[in-house]
Amino acid sequence: MLSLNQALEEMLGQLPAPSSTETLPLNQCANRILAEDIFSPIDVPSFDNSAMDGYALRFEDLEQFADFRVIGKSFAGNPFTGQIQAGECVRIMTGAMIPAGADVVIMQEQAETVADDRIRFNVQPKLGANIRRVGEDVKQGALVLAKGSKLNVASLPLLASLGIAHVSVFSRLKVAILSTGDELTSVGEPLEAGKIYDTNRFTVRLLLEKLNCEILDYGILSDDPALFEKTFSEAQAASDVLITSGGVSVGEADFTKTVLEKLGKVNFWKIAMKPGKPFAFGQLGKTWFFGLPGNPVSALVTFYQLVQPALAKLSGLNAQGIANLTTNLTACAATNLKKAVGRQDFQRGFYYLDEQGNLMVKAVGMQGSHIFSAFYESNCFIVLEAKRGNVAAGEKVTIQPFNALLS
């Protein structure tokens, strides 16, 4: 069996970057992936402006004059149009253009009125104090966002501040989903004896919606090889990616791997991780295939650890963005953790700071691959190495805080 890192390396090495793009207005680009480098068409700010409410004046005059004559006002959007001469100053507001001749701004709190039109200052500022210079934020022609960046509430306002109204983004992935098994019942339908609800397809849909994918739902497949083959062929023709749940184990009714080998190919099958060993990755012509295990926890863990970065690559996210999907921290185990040597283990946990400020983590609930309820009270995975056995309270462990996909 491949380790998780080996599986990720092999997968990401095979998956291509997208080529299909579309140009959209900024207000339709949230969570889309940029398909071009963006260079600033302007300086930001485009003019020298005040960082404070106060008075603009000539720095050299501070050693020659005890007080200054106020000759006008400069507001944001309504600048003072004259020229400041020796011994003069201009009342200025935050964001207003610096008047010609001025090279320093003194805060209004550091000024006192001497007469109706005269001001005295009680501070000796540095040259250029409280002035925001042209291009201080962004220089004209500078690379603002690189191709492959995710557009979000931090980057989209930046583009708007540059006057950029439309950008080229990669097309959304078309992802087909289905679940397999005679035992499954769709959520909302009456539950018959011996049946269980199809939570995996419901969960995968929620995850794909967060990843801004176009979803094609093929429902539940009964355990019929002919139906598998027909549905896989239809999904292959309509989608970029097919994600199935169940049918990748070794039971008599697990047909997914057999049909995949007939219609396409299996690139690898089985990962040395727990939960999630029966995970399949392959191809159906131009369509990439991800076969999740049937157990709910296993399905979610493999989606998070394997499918999430794969879809990011196929969506056009750059290598740095993919690497930043997950973050590992070191914490102290607050409780004993059960672990068998052999596979990398992803246990559901809750991390927190104790009274001394130490990062602590405890396991949440039972860790069986069928026990989904523990996710509700968890905020991280406790990642235990394949060669590691039981963990005693007080030992250091690696944790992986949940990213936005699970929050």
N, C-alpha and C positions, 0 to 999 in steps of 0.2 A: 504494500500500500504506500502511496505517496504521502509525505508529510504535507501539512497545510501550506507551508512556504513553497515546497516543490510544486504543488498543484497550482498555486497562484502564479508562480513564475512561468510555468508551462502555459497556463491559460492566457495570461496577459501577453505572452510572447506570440501567441497565435492570433489573437483577436486584432482586427484591423482598426485603424482610425476611420471615422466616417468621412464620406465625401459629399453627401447631399446636404445642401444648405438652403436657407431662405432668409430674406431681409424683412425685418419686422420693426414696428415702432417700439420705443423703449418700454411703454406701458404694457406690452405683451411679452416682454423678455425675462420676466422673473423666473429664476431657476433654469434658464436656458444656458447653453454652452457657446461661448463666443467663437466664431469661425474665422476671425481675422484679427490681426494686430491693430490696436487703436492708438493713433498718435494725436496729440493735442493740436487742434487747429488754432488755439489762442493761448495767450498767457493768462494764468489765474493767480492773483487778481490781474486784471488788464490795465490797472492804473494804481499808482501809489495811493494808499488810503489810510485813514486813522484807525488805530486799534482801540481807541478810547474816546469818550466824551471829554473834551478839554479845549486847548488852545494851540494853534499852529503858529510857529514863528521861526525866525532865523537863529540858529544856534550861536553864531558869533556875537549876536546882540546881547546875550545874557551877561557878558562881562562889561558891557558899556552902558546899559540902561537899568535903572532901578525899577521902573515900571513901564508898561507898554500900552499903546493906544489900540483899542479894539476897532478895526475898520470894517468888519463885516462878519458874515456867518457862512459856513459851508455844511450843507446837509447831504445825506446819502441821496443821490439822484438829482440834487440841485446844488451844484458846486459853486464856490466863490470864484468869480472869473477875473478878478484883478490880480495885481502883483504886490506881494508884501515887500515893503521897504524897511529901512533901518528904524528900529523902535516901534514897529507895528506887529500886531498879531490878529488872528482870525479865530473867532469862536467856531469849533468844529465838532461834529458828531461822529460816533462810531460808524465806520464804513464810508464816510464822505471822502471825496478826492482831496488830496493835499494841495493847497494853493501854490501857485508859482512863487518861488523864492523861499518857501518854508522847508526846513530840513529836520524839524523836531516837533513833537507834540507833548505838551505837559498836561497831565490829568487835571480836571476841574477841581478836584479835592486839594490840589497843591497850589491853588491860586486864590488870591483874595482881592476883592474889589476896592480900589482906591478912590475912584470917582465913577461917574456914570459911564464913561467910555475908556476907563483906564484900569489895568490889571497889574498886580504885583505877584511874582512867583516866589515860593519859599523852598525851592529845590534846585539842585544843579544836575540836570539829566545828562545822559550821554548823547552824542551826536546820533541822530536817527531814531531816538527813543520813541516807542509807540507808533511807529510807522510800518505798515505792511507794504512791502515792495512789490513791484510788477514781477509776476512769475514766481513769487515766493512759494506758492503752493504747487503750481504746475507750469513748466516752461513750454512755450510753443514748440511743437515738433518732438516733444519728449514722448517716449512709449508710456502710455497710461495703463493699458490692459493688454496682456498677451493672448494670442490665440489659444483656446483651450481653457480659458478662465470661466468660472461659473459666475453668472450675473445674478446679483442679489441686492439686498437693501443697502449694502456698503458701496458696491460698484456702480449700480444704476444711477444713483444721484450724482456720482462723480461725472458720469457721461453727460447727464443733464446739465451740469454746471459748465460744461464745455460747449453747450449748444448742439450736441449731437442728438438728432431726433430718431435716427434709424440705424440699426446695426445688422450685420450678417451673423446668423446663428446656425448651428447644426440642426438638421431636422430631428424631430422627436422619434425615438425608437418605437417601432410597432412590436409589442410584446404579446404573444398569445399565451394564455394560461389554461390549465385544466388539472383536474384531480382524477385519480383512478381508484377503483375499488367498489365492489358490490355493497360494501358495508356503509357507504357514505350517503348522507342525506343533506340536501342544501339547507342552509340556515333559514329558519322561518317556516319550514315544512314540518308536519307531524313526524315524530320520531318513533319508528316501529321497533319491535323487539330485535335485539342483535345489531341495531344500526347505531351509527355515531354521526355527529354533525361534521360537515366539511369545513373545519376552521382554517385549514391550510390555504385553500384558494381564497377565502375571505381575507386572510392575513397578507398573502402575496399581493392581492389587489391593493390593499391599503399601502403597502410598501412601494408599489409601482406608482401609485398616485403621488406619493411624496417625491419620487424620483422623476416626476413629470413625463412619464411614458404614456403612449397611446396603447390602451389595453383592449385585447380581443379575447373575450371569455368564451371558452368552449365547454364550460360546465364540467359535469362528472361523467367519466367513461366507465361503463360496466366492464367486468373482466371478460372481454371478448377480443381475441387477437385481430379479427377482421375489422372491428370497430376502431381499435387502436391504429391500424394501418391507414384506414380511410381518414380518420381525424388528423393524424400526424401529417398526411399528405396535404390536407386542406390548410392546416396551420402553416406548413412550410411555404405554400404559395402566397400566403397573405401577410406574413410577419418577418421581422428581422431576427426575432428571438422567440423560442418556445420554452416555457417553464412548466414542468409537470411536477406533481406531488404524488408520491407513492409509486409502487410498481418497479422499483429499482433494487429490490432486495433479492432473495434467492427462493422465495416461496413459489408454489405451483401456479399461482395466479399473477405473478409479477412479470408482465409481458413487455414492459417499457424497453428494457435493454435489448430484448430479442428483436422488436420492431425497429428500434434505432439502428441496429446492426444491418437489418435488411434494407432499409431505406437510405441510410447514410453511414455514419461510422461513429464508434465510441472512441474518443481520444483518451479518456481515462475513467475508471470506475472504482470507487472505494478510496476513502481518505483515512489516514491514521489520526482521526480526531474523534472526540467524544463530547457531546452527541454529534451524530452526522456522518458515520462511516459510509453508509450506502448513498453516495452522491455521484451522479454521472455527468460528464461533460462530453459533448460531441457535436456533430454537424449533420444537418439535413439539407444538402445542397447549399444554398446561400444563407440558410437559417442556422443560427447557433442554438444549441440545445443545452439546457440545464435541468437535470433530473433531481429533485429534492426528495429526501426520505419522507415516509408517510407519517412518522411521529411528529406531533406539532412542534415540540422544542427543537428537534433535529432539523426540521424544515426551516425554522426561523434562524437558527444558528448558522446553517450552511448558506442561507440567503445573505445574511449579514456579512459573513466572513469571506464568501466566495463570489456570490452573484452580484453583490453590491459593487465591488471594484470592477468586475467584468462589464457590467452595464455602464459604469462610469467611463471605461475605456471606449466602449462602442458608441457612447454619446459624445465623445470628443474631449472629455476632461483631460487636462495635461497630466504628466507624470507626477508633478508636485501635488496637484490636487488629489490624485488617487492616493498618494502616500499619506496625505493629511486626513483621509477619511477616518482613520483610527489613531488613537494615541495610547501608548503604554506608560503606566506609572508604577512605582514600587510602593507597596503598602505593607502593613503589619497585620497578620492574621489575628483576628480577635477571638476566633474559635478554632477548634480542631477541624480539619478538612479531610474527608475520605477520598483517596485516590489510588487506583491500581496502576502499576507500572505498565507501559506499553503504548498508550496513545495520548496525544495532547488533549487536555481536558478544558472545557469552557463551562465553568460553573456560574450560576447566577448569584450575584452578590450585591451587597449594599456597602458603599464606602462612605466614610465620614471622618471628621477631625475630632480627636478626643480633647479632653480639657487641657492637655499639655501641647496641643497643636500637632500631634502625630497623625499621619494618615493611616486610618484603620479600615479593615474590611471584614465583613462577616458573610457567611453563606446564607442564602435566603431559601427557606423551605427545603423540601426533598428535591433531589437532583435528577430524578428519573426523566428519560426523554419523552415521556408521555404526560408529565406534570407541568402544564403551561402556566398555572396560576402564580408560580413564583416570579414570573416576569413582572407582574404588576407592582411588586414591592421592591424590585431590583433597580439599580442604576448603573451596573457595570457587569462585565464578565471577569471572573477570577481565572486567569490563564495559567494552567499548571503544565509544566514541561512533560514530554512523553516519558522520560526516564525517572520522573519523580514519583515517589509513593505518597503515603499519608503525610499530611502537614500538621504539625503541632501548633497550638496557639502561641503566638510570639514570633513565629518564623516570618521571614520576608517573602512576599509573593508578588507576582505581576498582576496588575489589574488593567482593564481596558474600559474606561468610562463610555457609556452609550453615547453615540453621536445623535444628530438630529433625526436620523431615521427611526430611532426607537424612543424618541421623546415626544 
